[in-house]
């Protein structure tokens, strides 16, 4: 599983970077995205729902959000 480090990026850049990364991935591949942006907690699940990709897990550690996402489309 690859990791996309978006710590230090402000909204909307984490979802912009997520979109670019997911376009390069194959269906079935998984990604862990890390973001310190508080809006990501809402933005990434909404992005997954809108794009049809699967949000497997979300966790928060030391002010960072970790999103485990599987490419479905």
N, C-alpha and C positions, 0 to 999 in steps of 0.2 A: 504494500500500500504506500502510495506517495503522500508527501506532506506538502501543503501549500501554506507558507508562513506569511500571514497578512498582518502580523503585529506591527503597530505603528502607523497603519494606514487608516485614514478617516473615511467615514461614510461619504460617498457610495463605493469607494475604491475596493473594499474587500469583496463585494459581490461582482464588481467589474472583473477583478482578477480571477474569481471563481468561475465566471462565465468563460473567460479565455482559456483557462486550464481545462475545463470540462469539454470544450470543443475539440481538444487534442487527444482526449481519452477515448478508449473503446468501450462499447456497451459491456457491462459486467465488471469493469474495473472500479476500484474504490479509492477514495481520497480522504485524507484528514486535512481539514482546513483549520488553521489557528488564527484567531482574531482577538484583539484587545478592544475593539470598537463595540461599545455597549449596544448599539443599534443592530449589530450582527445577530444578536439573540432572537430578534424578530425577523430581520431581513433574510437570513439564510433559510429558515424553514419556509418562509413565503416564496423564496426563489425556487426551492425544491418543488413545492406544490405547483407553482406556475409552469415550471419546465418539465415536470413529470419525472424528475430524478428522486431517488429514495434517500431520505434522511434516516440513517440507521441509529445514530446516537448523538446526543449533545451533552457535554459536561463542561463545568466551569471549574478552573483551578487557578488560584492566585491572580484573579482578575482577567484571565484569558478564557475564551470560549473555544472549545474543541468540537468540531462538527465532523462526523463520519458519514460520508455520502457515497452512494453507489450510483454509477451512471446507468440509467435505464434506457435513455433515448439518445 
